[in-house]
């Protein structure tokens, strides 16, 4: 059984209610599970407890508010569910290594208030992210980079956006490749948080591929059967594939076909049991001993 739809439903609910009171019991009810069962599911799927996730998202939204407005720190703290400015400051400093007021002063340059500095920063980081490279059918028509304002957690997220795209058939991907050795013989899940904007003609999604040393595809999923379109807030998505013993390389990333923009954050890999359904899209039938149905009479 896949619990992912329930997790995504609750994350959407959290995103829409970050400034209102929430608790685990309410969210479990939203998902249709008991609190004990859903708490265990949520932690297994996201790597965080429900309370940790809500606090992390509230702090990330508060950090953006601190940089993009002149609102008082106390008012921001109360807006995002903290009982006092002191409690908010302690939690904020633990994540961002600075108290909120100091963060505003030091990081305030990285906002649209100083457009020239932001342009320089984006130019420096655009299409150059440690460990990642840009590929696809028309990579020159796209841009990847680090966004310091639209974040899921921490101080940045990766983005891929169209620049000179004129067809939904054009696509690019922000990707990585690594050796399969550690995961040989295992079923693995790739997960990430994704946000989209104006992906109207094409689509976007995570992807992962498992290859042999000769480059033959063993397992593949690009979310083409569950495409992300339009403008969507942050949510959690995953791909589950087997890594056969003959595997040599694993490639993964996020793709964008056509116009729009996609943000990604907090990629993770984990081994999962075979009870977790594979999302493999490649159909690999059994090799027959002889040809069959040559006159097309069988159905």
C-alpha positions as CSV (number, residue, x, y, z in Angstrom):
1,X,0.0,0.0,0.0
2,X,1.3,3.5,-0.9
3,X,0.8,6.1,1.7
4,X,2.2,8.9,-0.5
5,X,-1.2,10.4,-1.5
6,X,-2.1,10.8,2.2
7,X,1.3,12.4,2.9
8,X,0.9,14.8,0.0
9,X,-2.6,15.7,1.1
10,X,-1.4,16.6,4.6
11,X,1.6,18.6,3.3
12,X,-0.8,20.6,1.1
13,X,-2.9,21.3,4.1
14,X,0.1,22.3,6.2
15,X,1.3,24.7,3.4
16,X,-2.1,26.4,3.3
17,X,-2.3,26.7,7.1
18,X,1.1,27.7,8.3
19,X,-0.3,30.7,10.1
20,X,-3.1,28.8,11.9
21,X,-3.0,26.4,14.8
22,X,-2.3,22.8,13.8
23,X,-1.6,19.6,15.7
24,X,-0.9,15.9,14.9
25,X,-4.4,14.8,15.7
26,X,-6.0,17.2,13.2
27,X,-3.5,16.2,10.5
28,X,-4.0,12.5,11.1
29,X,-7.8,13.1,10.8
30,X,-7.2,15.0,7.5
31,X,-5.3,11.9,6.2
32,X,-7.9,9.4,7.5
33,X,-5.6,7.6,9.9
34,X,-5.2,7.3,13.6
35,X,-2.6,9.7,15.1
36,X,-0.2,6.9,16.2
37,X,-0.3,5.2,12.7
38,X,0.0,8.5,10.7
39,X,2.8,9.9,12.9
40,X,4.8,6.7,12.1
41,X,4.0,6.9,8.4
42,X,4.8,10.6,8.1
43,X,8.2,10.2,9.8
44,X,9.1,7.3,7.7
45,X,8.2,9.1,4.5
46,X,9.7,12.5,5.2
47,X,12.4,11.8,7.8
48,X,10.8,14.2,10.2
49,X,8.0,14.1,12.8
50,X,4.9,16.1,12.1
51,X,5.8,18.7,14.7
52,X,9.4,19.0,13.3
53,X,8.1,19.5,9.7
54,X,5.6,22.2,10.7
55,X,8.2,24.1,12.7
56,X,10.7,23.8,9.9
57,X,8.2,25.2,7.3
58,X,7.1,28.0,9.6
59,X,10.7,29.0,10.2
60,X,11.4,29.0,6.4
61,X,8.4,31.1,5.7
62,X,9.3,33.4,8.6
63,X,12.8,33.8,7.2
64,X,11.4,34.9,3.9
65,X,9.0,37.3,5.7
66,X,11.9,38.8,7.7
67,X,13.9,39.6,4.5
68,X,11.0,40.8,2.3
69,X,9.1,43.0,4.8
70,X,9.6,45.5,7.6
71,X,7.3,43.6,9.9
72,X,8.3,43.5,13.5
73,X,10.0,40.3,14.6
74,X,7.5,39.9,17.4
75,X,4.6,40.0,15.0
76,X,6.3,37.5,12.7
77,X,6.8,35.2,15.6
78,X,3.2,35.3,16.7
79,X,2.0,34.9,13.1
80,X,3.8,31.6,12.7
81,X,2.7,30.1,16.0
82,X,5.4,30.9,18.5
83,X,4.3,31.9,21.9
84,X,7.0,34.6,22.3
85,X,9.8,36.4,20.5
86,X,12.3,34.7,22.7
87,X,11.0,31.2,21.8
88,X,11.0,32.2,18.1
89,X,14.6,33.6,18.3
90,X,15.9,30.5,19.9
91,X,14.3,28.2,17.3
92,X,15.4,30.5,14.4
93,X,19.0,30.8,15.6
94,X,19.2,27.0,15.8
95,X,18.4,26.7,12.1
96,X,19.9,29.9,10.6
97,X,22.8,30.4,13.1
98,X,21.7,34.0,13.6
99,X,19.0,35.6,15.7
100,X,16.2,37.1,13.5
101,X,17.1,40.7,13.9
102,X,20.7,40.1,13.0
103,X,19.7,37.8,10.1
104,X,17.6,40.7,8.7
105,X,20.5,43.1,8.8
106,X,23.2,40.8,7.4
107,X,21.1,38.9,4.8
108,X,18.9,41.8,3.8
109,X,21.0,42.4,0.7
110,X,19.9,39.1,-0.8
111,X,16.4,40.4,-1.5
112,X,14.7,42.2,-4.3
113,X,15.4,45.5,-2.5
114,X,18.9,45.4,-3.9
115,X,18.3,44.2,-7.4
116,X,21.8,44.8,-8.6
117,X,23.3,42.6,-5.9
118,X,20.7,39.9,-6.5
119,X,21.5,39.9,-10.2
120,X,25.2,39.5,-9.5
121,X,24.5,36.7,-7.1
122,X,22.3,34.8,-9.5
123,X,24.7,35.3,-12.4
124,X,27.5,33.8,-10.2
125,X,25.4,30.8,-9.1
126,X,23.4,30.3,-12.4
127,X,24.2,27.1,-14.1
128,X,26.9,26.4,-11.6
129,X,25.9,24.3,-8.6
130,X,28.4,21.9,-6.9
131,X,27.6,18.4,-7.9
132,X,24.9,19.2,-10.4
133,X,25.0,19.8,-14.2
134,X,22.5,20.9,-16.8
135,X,21.5,18.6,-19.7
136,X,18.5,17.7,-21.8
137,X,17.4,18.4,-25.4
138,X,17.9,22.2,-25.2
139,X,19.9,23.0,-22.1
140,X,21.0,26.3,-23.5
141,X,17.3,27.4,-23.4
142,X,17.1,26.8,-19.6
143,X,18.8,28.1,-16.5
144,X,19.5,26.4,-13.2
145,X,20.7,28.0,-10.0
146,X,20.3,28.5,-6.3
147,X,17.3,30.5,-5.1
148,X,17.8,32.3,-1.7
149,X,14.3,33.5,-1.5
150,X,12.0,30.6,-2.4
151,X,13.2,27.9,0.0
152,X,11.7,24.8,1.5
153,X,14.1,24.8,4.4
154,X,17.5,26.2,5.2
155,X,18.8,29.1,3.2
156,X,18.5,28.0,-0.4
157,X,16.8,25.7,-3.0
158,X,17.7,24.6,-6.4
159,X,15.8,25.8,-9.4
160,X,15.4,25.1,-13.1
161,X,13.5,27.6,-15.3
162,X,12.9,28.2,-19.0
163,X,14.6,31.3,-20.6
164,X,14.3,31.1,-24.4
165,X,12.0,28.1,-24.7
166,X,9.4,28.2,-27.6
167,X,8.0,24.6,-27.5
168,X,6.7,22.1,-25.0
169,X,8.9,19.5,-26.7
170,X,12.0,21.2,-25.5
171,X,13.3,20.1,-22.1
172,X,16.2,20.3,-19.8
173,X,17.2,18.6,-16.6
174,X,19.3,19.5,-13.5
175,X,21.0,16.2,-12.7
176,X,23.7,14.1,-11.1
177,X,25.2,10.6,-11.8
178,X,26.9,8.3,-9.3
179,X,28.1,4.7,-9.1
180,X,25.5,2.1,-8.2
181,X,27.8,-0.1,-6.1
182,X,26.4,0.8,-2.6
183,X,22.8,0.0,-3.7
184,X,23.3,-3.2,-5.8
185,X,20.5,-5.7,-5.2
186,X,18.4,-3.2,-3.3
187,X,15.2,-1.3,-3.9
188,X,15.7,2.4,-3.3
189,X,13.5,5.5,-3.0
190,X,14.5,8.9,-4.3
191,X,12.5,11.7,-2.6
192,X,12.5,15.5,-2.8
193,X,10.4,18.5,-2.1
194,X,9.2,20.2,-5.2
195,X,7.4,23.5,-6.0
196,X,6.3,24.7,-9.5
197,X,5.3,27.9,-11.3
198,X,3.4,28.3,-14.6
199,X,4.3,24.9,-16.0
200,X,1.3,25.0,-18.3
201,X,2.2,23.5,-21.7
202,X,4.7,20.8,-20.8
203,X,5.4,19.2,-17.4
204,X,8.0,18.8,-14.7
205,X,8.9,16.0,-12.3
206,X,11.7,14.0,-10.6
207,X,13.4,11.3,-12.6
208,X,15.8,8.4,-11.9
209,X,17.5,5.9,-14.1
210,X,19.6,2.7,-13.4
211,X,22.0,1.7,-16.2
212,X,24.5,-1.1,-16.9
213,X,28.1,-0.3,-17.6
214,X,27.2,-0.3,-21.3
215,X,24.6,2.3,-20.8
216,X,21.6,0.0,-21.2
217,X,18.5,1.0,-19.1
218,X,17.6,-1.4,-16.4
219,X,15.1,0.8,-14.5
220,X,13.6,4.2,-15.2
221,X,10.9,6.6,-14.0
222,X,10.4,10.2,-15.0
223,X,6.9,10.8,-13.4
224,X,5.4,11.0,-16.9
225,X,2.4,9.1,-15.6
226,X,2.0,11.6,-12.7
227,X,3.1,14.8,-14.2
228,X,3.4,18.1,-12.2
229,X,1.7,20.9,-14.1
230,X,0.7,24.5,-13.4
231,X,1.6,26.3,-10.2
232,X,1.9,24.1,-7.1
233,X,3.2,24.8,-3.7
234,X,5.9,22.7,-2.0
235,X,5.1,19.0,-1.7
236,X,6.9,15.7,-1.3
237,X,7.4,13.4,-4.2
238,X,9.3,10.1,-4.7
239,X,10.5,7.5,-7.2
240,X,11.1,3.8,-6.2
241,X,13.3,1.6,-8.4
242,X,15.2,-1.6,-8.1
243,X,19.0,-1.7,-8.6
244,X,19.7,-5.1,-10.2
245,X,23.1,-6.8,-9.5
246,X,24.4,-5.8,-13.0
247,X,23.8,-2.1,-12.4
248,X,26.7,0.3,-12.8
249,X,25.3,3.8,-12.6
250,X,22.4,5.7,-11.2
251,X,21.3,9.0,-12.7
252,X,18.7,11.3,-11.2
253,X,17.4,14.9,-11.1
254,X,14.5,17.1,-12.0
255,X,13.3,17.7,-15.5
256,X,11.3,20.6,-17.0
257,X,9.6,20.2,-20.4
258,X,8.4,23.5,-22.0
259,X,8.1,26.8,-20.2
260,X,7.9,27.5,-16.5
261,X,10.0,27.0,-13.3
262,X,10.5,24.3,-10.8
263,X,12.2,24.4,-7.4
264,X,13.7,21.4,-5.6
265,X,15.0,20.9,-2.1
266,X,16.2,18.1,0.2
267,X,16.8,15.2,-2.1
268,X,17.3,11.9,-0.3
269,X,18.0,8.3,-1.1
270,X,17.0,5.3,1.1
271,X,16.6,1.6,0.9
272,X,13.0,0.4,1.1
273,X,11.5,-3.1,1.4
274,X,9.9,-4.9,-1.6
275,X,6.5,-4.1,0.0
276,X,7.0,-0.5,-1.2
277,X,5.7,-0.5,-4.8
278,X,8.2,0.2,-7.6
279,X,7.4,3.1,-9.9
280,X,9.5,1.7,-12.8
281,X,8.0,2.7,-16.2
282,X,10.1,0.3,-18.3
283,X,8.2,-2.8,-19.3
284,X,10.6,-5.7,-19.3
285,X,8.8,-8.9,-20.4
286,X,10.1,-12.4,-20.1
287,X,12.2,-13.6,-23.0
288,X,10.4,-16.3,-24.9
289,X,11.9,-19.5,-26.3
290,X,10.4,-18.8,-29.8
291,X,8.4,-16.2,-31.7
292,X,4.7,-16.0,-31.1
293,X,1.4,-14.6,-32.5
294,X,3.0,-13.9,-35.9
295,X,-0.4,-13.6,-37.6
296,X,-1.9,-11.4,-34.9
297,X,-4.8,-13.7,-34.3
298,X,-4.2,-14.0,-30.6
299,X,-5.4,-11.3,-28.2
